[in-house]
Amino acid sequence: MVLAQHPDLAALVQARYGQLLSGIPALAHLELLLNHRSVRAYRSDPLPDGTLTALMAAAQSAATSSNLQTWSVIAIRDAQRKSRLAELAGGQAHIRQCPLFLVWLADLARLAQLGETHGLPYAGLDYLELFLMACIDAALAAQNAVIAAEGMGLGTVYIGAMRNQPEAVAAELALPRQTFAVFGLCVGYGAQATAIKPRLPQRAVVHEEQYQLGSQAEAIAEYDQVMRNFYHAQDRKVDEGWTQHSLRRVAGPESLSGRSQLRQALHHLGFKLL
């Protein structure tokens, strides 16, 4: 079945790109993926029994480089701890609201401890490659958990602001050396409807054979207008496109919410990054 025969999928594609795309097969899991949206307001309803176990089974089914499984997660339900983490993340209220807050870790401590226990070398953990691997592993695992959560009717939102004050987060969570909170994830039942946010046109991000930087301008200009239309439809007082928003976000160290000091913090947390 193709897109023209499946109006539900067509509506999701329209929302995701601001226009229809042809030739997309109608698959249940594709509908689930296209229906993703960030949820920043949560009801207090408890999660069903077994939710965390199910999410972790999905997470552990993600790909992991060399089967090293260089990630861990901390599940947080305690209201006071969530409140403290919310403050470290710039006062984000949805961290307090969600019944389950997951902090995803790049975790090299487990392998370091195994090396110590067995008297075997583990100097490879000091290199940037292993830190990058651990961050990738954590991201792949978390995205699997997000898909599983949304399949269960739950909402989620990633919290990159766990990196604003990484040493304070590490202290709050009693993290050992060589672990790092890559991001958080709110999980719960959404308290209000949220819209699907459009993404860049595929021709701006998909390249055939070799990268084509110069050909993206038209697609990005089109997307700027799509985003203006989206914000207006949401009654948000935003009259700028993606270009202005994104360049403001990367303007300089002052726009990084404290993360311009991340390298130093990582060194303090035990990562040499050679």
C-alpha positions as CSV (number, residue, x, y, z in Angstrom):
1,M,0.0,0.0,0.0
2,V,1.4,3.4,-0.9
3,L,0.8,6.8,0.4
4,A,-2.1,7.8,-1.8
5,Q,-4.1,4.9,-0.5
6,H,-3.4,5.7,3.2
7,P,-4.8,9.1,4.3
8,D,-3.6,8.7,7.9
9,L,0.0,8.3,6.8
10,A,-0.4,11.1,4.3
11,A,-1.6,13.5,7.1
12,L,1.5,12.6,9.1
13,V,3.8,13.2,6.2
14,Q,2.1,16.5,5.5
15,A,2.6,17.5,9.2
16,R,6.2,16.5,9.2
17,Y,7.3,18.2,6.0
18,G,4.6,20.8,5.3
19,Q,3.9,19.0,2.0
20,L,3.1,15.5,0.7
21,L,5.8,13.1,-0.4
22,S,5.0,10.3,-2.9
23,G,6.0,6.6,-2.8
24,I,6.1,6.1,1.0
25,P,4.9,2.6,1.9
26,A,2.2,2.3,4.6
27,L,3.8,0.6,7.5
28,A,2.5,0.6,11.1
29,H,5.9,1.4,12.6
30,L,6.5,4.2,10.1
31,E,3.2,5.8,11.2
32,L,4.5,5.6,14.8
33,L,7.8,7.2,13.9
34,L,6.2,10.0,11.9
35,N,3.8,10.7,14.7
36,H,6.6,11.6,17.2
37,R,6.3,14.9,19.0
38,S,7.9,16.4,22.1
39,V,5.7,16.5,25.2
40,R,6.4,19.2,27.8
41,A,3.4,18.9,30.1
42,Y,2.5,15.7,31.9
43,R,-0.4,14.4,33.9
44,S,0.3,12.9,37.4
45,D,-1.1,9.5,36.4
46,P,1.1,6.6,37.4
47,L,2.7,4.5,34.6
48,P,1.5,0.9,34.1
49,D,3.4,-1.9,35.9
50,G,6.3,-3.1,33.9
51,T,6.8,0.2,32.0
52,L,10.4,0.6,32.9
53,T,11.2,-3.0,32.2
54,A,9.6,-2.8,28.8
55,L,11.4,0.5,27.9
56,M,14.8,-1.0,29.0
57,A,14.2,-4.2,27.0
58,A,13.6,-2.0,24.0
59,A,16.7,0.1,24.8
60,Q,18.9,-2.9,25.2
61,S,17.7,-4.2,21.8
62,A,19.4,-1.2,20.1
63,A,22.6,-1.6,18.3
64,T,25.8,-1.1,20.4
65,S,29.3,-0.8,19.0
66,S,31.3,-4.1,19.4
67,N,28.7,-5.2,22.0
68,L,30.5,-3.1,24.6
69,Q,27.2,-1.7,25.8
70,T,28.9,1.5,27.1
71,W,25.7,3.1,28.5
72,S,23.6,3.0,31.6
73,V,20.4,4.8,32.7
74,I,19.2,6.1,36.1
75,A,15.5,5.9,36.6
76,I,14.2,8.7,38.9
77,R,10.8,8.9,40.5
78,D,11.6,10.8,43.7
79,A,9.9,14.2,43.5
80,Q,12.7,16.0,45.4
81,R,15.4,14.7,43.2
82,K,13.4,15.5,40.0
83,S,13.0,19.0,41.4
84,R,16.7,19.4,42.0
85,L,17.5,18.1,38.5
86,A,14.9,20.5,37.0
87,E,16.7,23.4,38.6
88,L,20.0,22.2,37.2
89,A,18.4,22.0,33.8
90,G,17.2,25.7,33.9
91,G,14.0,25.2,35.8
92,Q,12.2,23.0,33.3
93,A,8.8,22.2,35.0
94,H,8.1,19.1,32.9
95,I,11.0,17.3,34.7
96,R,9.1,17.8,38.0
97,Q,5.8,16.7,36.4
98,C,6.7,13.5,34.6
99,P,6.2,10.4,36.7
100,L,9.5,8.9,35.3
101,F,12.6,10.8,34.5
102,L,15.4,8.8,32.9
103,V,19.0,10.0,32.8
104,W,21.0,8.4,30.1
105,L,24.7,7.9,30.8
106,A,27.8,7.4,28.7
107,D,29.3,4.8,30.9
108,L,33.0,3.7,30.7
109,A,33.1,3.0,34.5
110,R,31.8,-0.5,34.1
111,L,34.7,-1.5,31.7
112,A,37.2,0.3,33.9
113,Q,36.1,-1.6,36.9
114,L,36.3,-4.9,35.0
115,G,39.9,-4.0,34.0
116,E,40.8,-3.4,37.6
117,T,39.1,-6.5,38.9
118,H,40.7,-8.8,36.3
119,G,44.1,-7.0,36.3
120,L,43.9,-6.3,32.6
121,P,44.7,-3.1,30.7
122,Y,41.9,-0.7,29.8
123,A,43.9,2.4,28.6
124,G,41.7,2.5,25.4
125,L,39.0,4.1,27.6
126,D,41.1,7.2,27.8
127,Y,40.6,8.0,24.1
128,L,37.9,10.3,22.5
129,E,36.7,7.4,20.4
130,L,35.4,5.5,23.4
131,F,33.7,8.5,24.8
132,L,32.0,9.1,21.5
133,M,31.1,5.5,21.2
134,A,29.4,5.7,24.7
135,C,27.4,8.8,23.7
136,I,26.3,7.1,20.5
137,D,25.3,3.9,22.4
138,A,23.3,6.0,24.9
139,A,21.5,7.8,22.1
140,L,20.6,4.7,20.2
141,A,19.3,3.0,23.3
142,A,17.3,6.0,24.3
143,Q,15.6,6.4,21.0
144,N,14.5,2.7,21.1
145,A,13.0,3.5,24.5
146,V,11.2,6.5,23.1
147,I,9.7,4.5,20.3
148,A,8.5,1.9,22.8
149,A,7.1,4.5,25.1
150,E,5.1,6.2,22.3
151,G,3.9,2.7,21.2
152,M,2.5,2.4,24.7
153,G,0.6,5.7,24.4
154,L,3.1,7.7,26.5
155,G,4.8,11.0,25.7
156,T,8.5,11.9,26.0
157,V,10.9,14.8,25.7
158,Y,14.7,14.7,25.7
159,I,16.4,17.0,28.1
160,G,19.8,18.1,26.7
161,A,20.1,20.6,29.6
162,M,21.5,17.8,31.7
163,R,24.8,19.0,30.2
164,N,24.4,22.5,31.5
165,Q,25.9,21.7,34.8
166,P,27.3,18.2,34.3
167,E,29.4,18.1,37.5
168,A,26.4,19.1,39.7
169,V,24.3,16.4,37.9
170,A,27.0,13.9,38.6
171,A,27.1,14.8,42.2
172,E,23.3,14.5,42.5
173,L,23.3,11.1,40.9
174,A,26.4,9.8,42.7
175,L,28.0,9.1,39.3
176,P,31.4,7.3,39.4
177,R,34.3,8.7,37.4
178,Q,34.1,8.0,33.7
179,T,30.3,8.3,33.6
180,F,28.5,11.3,32.1
181,A,24.8,12.3,31.8
182,V,24.4,12.7,28.1
183,F,20.7,13.8,28.4
184,G,17.6,13.2,30.3
185,L,14.2,11.9,29.1
186,C,10.8,12.7,30.6
187,V,8.2,9.9,30.3
188,G,4.5,10.1,31.1
189,Y,1.1,10.8,29.8
190,G,0.8,14.1,28.1
191,A,-1.4,16.7,29.7
192,Q,-2.2,18.6,26.5
193,A,-2.2,18.0,22.8
194,T,1.0,18.8,20.9
195,A,1.6,19.3,17.3
196,I,4.1,17.6,15.0
197,K,7.0,19.9,14.3
198,P,8.0,20.1,10.6
199,R,11.6,19.0,9.7
200,L,13.9,20.1,6.9
201,P,13.0,19.0,3.4
202,Q,14.7,15.7,2.6
203,R,16.7,17.3,-0.3
204,A,18.4,19.5,2.3
205,V,19.7,16.5,4.3
206,V,19.9,13.6,1.9
207,H,22.8,13.6,-0.6
208,E,23.4,11.2,-3.5
209,E,27.0,9.9,-3.6
210,Q,28.7,13.1,-2.4
211,Y,27.8,16.0,-0.1
212,Q,26.3,19.0,-1.8
213,L,26.4,22.1,0.4
214,G,25.6,24.7,-2.2
215,S,22.3,23.2,-3.3
216,Q,20.6,23.5,0.1
217,A,19.7,27.2,0.0
218,E,16.4,26.8,-1.8
219,A,15.2,24.0,0.5
220,I,16.2,25.9,3.6
221,A,14.4,29.0,2.5
222,E,11.3,26.9,1.9
223,Y,11.6,25.4,5.3
224,D,11.9,28.8,6.9
225,Q,8.5,29.6,5.6
226,V,7.1,26.3,6.7
227,M,8.3,27.0,10.2
228,R,6.8,30.5,10.2
229,N,3.5,29.0,9.2
230,F,3.8,26.3,11.9
231,Y,4.4,28.8,14.7
232,H,1.5,31.0,13.5
233,A,-0.8,28.0,13.4
234,Q,0.2,27.4,17.0
235,D,-0.5,31.0,18.0
236,R,3.1,31.5,19.0
237,K,4.5,35.0,18.7
238,V,7.4,33.9,16.5
239,D,8.1,35.6,13.2
240,E,11.4,34.0,12.3
241,G,12.3,30.9,10.4
242,W,14.6,28.0,11.2
243,T,17.7,29.9,9.9
244,Q,17.4,32.8,12.4
245,H,16.5,30.5,15.3
246,S,19.4,28.1,14.6
247,L,22.1,30.8,14.1
248,R,21.1,32.5,17.3
249,R,21.5,29.1,19.1
250,V,25.1,28.7,17.8
251,A,26.1,32.4,17.9
252,G,28.8,31.9,20.5
253,P,29.7,30.4,23.9
254,E,27.2,32.6,25.6
255,S,24.4,30.8,23.7
256,L,25.4,27.3,24.9
257,S,23.8,27.5,28.4
258,G,27.1,26.8,30.2
259,R,28.0,23.9,27.9
260,S,31.0,25.9,26.5
261,Q,32.8,24.5,29.5
262,L,32.0,20.9,28.8
263,R,35.5,19.8,27.9
264,Q,36.8,20.9,31.3
265,A,33.9,19.3,33.1
266,L,34.5,16.0,31.3
267,H,38.1,16.0,32.4
268,H,37.0,16.5,36.0
269,L,34.6,13.6,35.6
270,G,37.5,11.3,34.6
271,F,37.5,11.4,30.8
272,K,40.9,12.1,29.3
273,L,39.7,12.4,25.7
274,L,43.1,11.7,24.2
